[in-house]
Amino acid sequence: MTVLSIVSMSGTCVADLPAEPGDTVLALKRSIYEKLPSAPPCWQRLLLGSRLLEDGDLVGNLDLPLEDDGSVVVSLILTMDPRDMLRDHSLAADAASGLNSLGAAVPRYLAKLFETDEGDPVEPATAEETLYGVAMRLQDSHRKKLVLDDLRSALLPYAMRVLESSGLKEVRQARLAVIFSWLGAVAVARQIAWIGLLPRPLEEKWRWRVEQLRRHSDCPRVRVAAKAALCDPGGVSRARITELAALRKSLGRYMATSPAEEAQILKDFRERSVYELRKLETQTSDRHIQYAVSNALK
């Protein structure tokens, strides 16, 4: 048995792994992944001196230069590529887990998925296709018990930009619903806020999106918000006041349990709900309606 010292480019020893002659390089990569969750096998490049090791290489067939302590130094280079989430399903799961393990650094690595070669934002339809591809390849992540909360949170701003873009066209696959259902709980508050603050009656460019969420969302709260928006004929009504008041309260609850950056975004939505309530108050001379608005703002 040989001990392989896996060393990163910064000179840090990542792991000391015992290896048998019959072990493959791919098996070593999997062992490294167990020690270093941000390094799925697909992103690892292992060097023995200047030689790049292939996945099928056997340890016993390698010319291993021994250190004084009897170990062998193998250099580890990571080539992170978020596009791996759009490739083979098994590759996508490893890449997603690797990205998620980066925590707060995830957004920096995801940016290239949503930029052109020149660094400009891609068109909404392209971003939608990317998000849909990720969601479809990772849709069984719950069954595999993959914890991807940081990845989902990092993808949420891109999903919201797609949802809010005016030029998006409807497609057969109900892609928006698939995307937001996969994003799960991290996306619920923003969906409800976006739906609740849409001008009434809904314009056609928003109606089909809201209808898609009403039909296909996994979240009952989203479906209820969508139904209320679709049924609203516009104008000042008690139903609209009740809806905005409920939105204001629910956003307050979400804010209390959200990270600081997300809480600030929800706070902005909440302030918009207050603005919409006050605007309704100025659009009617009905004192009962005015009283209802005043009561909703308490």
Secondary structure as UniProt FT lines:
FT   STRAND          2..8
FT   TURN            9..10
FT   STRAND          13..19
FT   TURN            21..22
FT   HELIX           25..35
FT   TURN            37..38
FT   HELIX           41..43
FT   STRAND          44..48
FT   TURN            49..50
FT   STRAND          51..52
FT   TURN            55..56
FT   HELIX           59..61
FT   TURN            68..69
FT   STRAND          72..78
FT   HELIX           82..86
FT   HELIX           89..100
FT   TURN            101..102
FT   HELIX           103..105
FT   HELIX           106..110
FT   HELIX           111..114
FT   TURN            117..118
FT   HELIX           124..137
FT   TURN            138..145
FT   HELIX           149..164
FT   TURN            166..167
FT   TURN            172..173
FT   HELIX           175..183
FT   HELIX           184..187
FT   HELIX           188..197
FT   HELIX           204..216
FT   HELIX           220..231
FT   HELIX           238..256
FT   HELIX           260..282
FT   HELIX           287..296
//
